[in-house]
Amino acid sequence: MTYIIWALLNIVVLITLCVFLYKAIKTKLGGFSAGFAVFLLLAFTGSSSNEGGEIEPNSNRLKTWRLISHDSLNQEFTSDTNIVLEKNIFHRYSLGIIWSTLKDTQKKIPSSANSWTTGLSVGTKWNPLMITTSKSDIPGSFKYDVVGTLKWSIIGITIYSQPKHWSGFVSVN
């Protein structure tokens, strides 16, 4: 429910800025007022910078955590698993793990991982900070931990940063 209210608040602010800009241009309130409204509209769209680090440098790919050196892996045998960390009617947070086999033992292990969000995310931005996996006591499974920050913003200005942490178990098979 909080996501709906936050998205609606962001949409209302955007519409208000558009109406103000239209009136400023129509009634010639002045260049400063119109310039300020344009600045706020541009701030609302967000920046294209990689301030959160969720995109790999010099590319458009999601940041990937390398969990083991690729030199020790058999690259011919890889598979992937997608895990839904949190889901509601508007969006979901997911974790993707790529599995590889070791060259010497042919044992399946997680080799890399990333996290993303899909769906309606007006006014929120997911920033994964750390993804780890470790062996578990359950045969054929691994424990995962995902830590990150959900940034809540209005017109591009972060109002609140909510820490998020998910952990669980994933089967290798």
C-alpha positions in Angstrom: 0.0 0.0 0.0 2.9 2.3 0.7 4.2 1.9 -2.8 0.8 3.0 -4.3 0.7 6.1 -2.1 4.3 6.9 -3.0 3.7 6.4 -6.7 0.6 8.5 -6.6 2.4 11.3 -4.7 5.1 11.3 -7.4 2.6 11.4 -10.2 0.7 14.3 -8.5 3.9 16.2 -8.1 4.7 15.6 -11.8 1.3 16.8 -13.0 1.5 19.9 -10.7 4.8 20.8 -12.2 3.5 20.4 -15.7 0.5 22.6 -15.0 2.7 25.2 -13.3 5.1 25.2 -16.3 2.1 25.5 -18.8 0.7 28.5 -16.8 4.2 30.1 -16.5 4.6 29.9 -20.3 1.0 30.8 -21.1 0.8 33.8 -18.8 4.4 34.9 -19.2 5.1 34.7 -15.5 8.8 35.1 -16.3 11.7 33.2 -17.5 12.9 32.4 -14.0 9.6 30.6 -13.1 9.6 28.6 -16.3 13.3 27.7 -16.0 12.7 26.6 -12.4 9.8 24.4 -13.4 11.8 22.9 -16.3 14.7 22.2 -13.8 12.2 20.4 -11.5 10.8 18.3 -14.3 14.3 17.2 -15.4 15.1 16.4 -11.8 11.9 14.3 -11.7 13.1 12.1 -14.5 16.2 11.2 -12.6 19.8 11.1 -13.6 21.5 8.7 -16.0 24.6 8.5 -13.8 25.6 5.3 -12.1 25.6 6.7 -8.6 24.3 3.6 -7.0 26.6 1.2 -8.7 23.9 -1.1 -10.0 25.2 -1.0 -13.6 28.7 -2.3 -14.6 31.1 0.5 -15.6 31.2 1.3 -19.3 28.2 -0.9 -20.2 24.5 -1.2 -19.7 24.6 -4.6 -17.9 23.5 -5.2 -14.3 26.3 -5.3 -11.8 27.4 -8.9 -11.2 29.0 -10.3 -8.2 31.7 -12.8 -9.1 31.6 -15.4 -6.4 34.6 -17.5 -7.6 37.4 -17.1 -10.1 36.3 -18.2 -13.6 39.7 -19.9 -14.2 38.7 -22.8 -12.0 35.3 -23.3 -13.7 34.2 -25.5 -16.5 32.5 -23.0 -18.8 30.7 -25.6 -20.8 28.3 -26.6 -18.0 26.5 -23.6 -16.6 22.9 -23.1 -15.5 21.0 -20.3 -13.8 18.4 -19.9 -11.1 16.0 -17.0 -10.6 14.7 -16.4 -7.0 11.9 -14.0 -6.2 13.0 -12.2 -3.0 9.9 -10.1 -2.4 6.7 -9.8 -4.5 3.7 -7.6 -4.3 1.0 -6.7 -6.9 3.2 -3.8 -8.3 6.7 -5.1 -8.5 9.1 -7.8 -7.4 12.8 -8.0 -6.3 14.7 -10.9 -7.8 18.0 -12.7 -7.4 19.7 -14.4 -10.3 22.5 -17.0 -9.6 24.6 -18.6 -12.3 25.8 -22.1 -11.5 29.0 -23.6 -12.9 31.0 -26.8 -12.3 34.5 -27.0 -11.0 37.0 -28.3 -13.5 38.6 -30.8 -11.0 35.6 -32.1 -9.1 32.6 -31.4 -11.4 30.8 -30.1 -8.3 28.1 -27.5 -9.0 28.7 -24.1 -7.2 27.4 -20.6 -7.6 29.8 -18.6 -9.8 28.1 -15.2 -10.1 24.9 -13.4 -9.0 22.9 -10.2 -9.5 19.7 -8.6 -8.3 17.1 -6.5 -10.0 13.6 -5.2 -9.7 10.7 -5.4 -12.2 7.3 -3.7 -12.3 6.1 -0.3 -11.2 8.8 1.5 -9.3 7.8 5.2 -9.5 9.8 7.1 -6.9 11.8 4.1 -5.7 15.1 2.7 -6.8 16.7 -0.6 -5.8 20.4 -0.5 -5.1 22.0 -3.9 -4.3 25.1 -3.6 -2.2 26.2 -7.1 -1.5 25.3 -10.7 -2.6 26.9 -13.7 -1.0 26.5 -17.4 -1.1 27.8 -20.0 1.3 27.5 -23.8 1.8 24.6 -25.0 3.9 24.1 -28.0 6.1 21.3 -29.1 3.7 22.9 -31.4 1.0 22.6 -30.0 -2.5 21.8 -26.4 -1.4 23.4 -23.1 -0.7 22.5 -20.2 1.6 22.2 -16.8 -0.1 22.2 -13.3 1.4 21.2 -10.1 -0.5 21.8 -6.7 1.1 20.8 -3.4 -0.4 19.1 -0.1 -0.2 15.7 1.0 -1.5 15.8 4.7 -2.1 12.5 6.6 -1.9 12.5 9.9 -3.8 10.3 12.7 -4.9 11.3 14.7 -8.0 14.7 13.0 -8.0 15.5 13.9 -4.4 16.1 10.9 -2.1 13.8 11.3 0.9 14.5 8.0 2.7 16.9 5.1 2.2 15.4 1.9 3.4 17.9 -1.0 4.1 16.8 -4.4 2.8 18.1 -7.8 3.6 17.0 -11.2 2.3 18.4 -14.6 3.0 17.4 -18.1 2.2 18.4 -21.4 0.7 18.5 -22.4 -2.9 18.8 -25.9 -4.3 21.7 -26.6 -6.7 19.6 -29.0 -8.9 
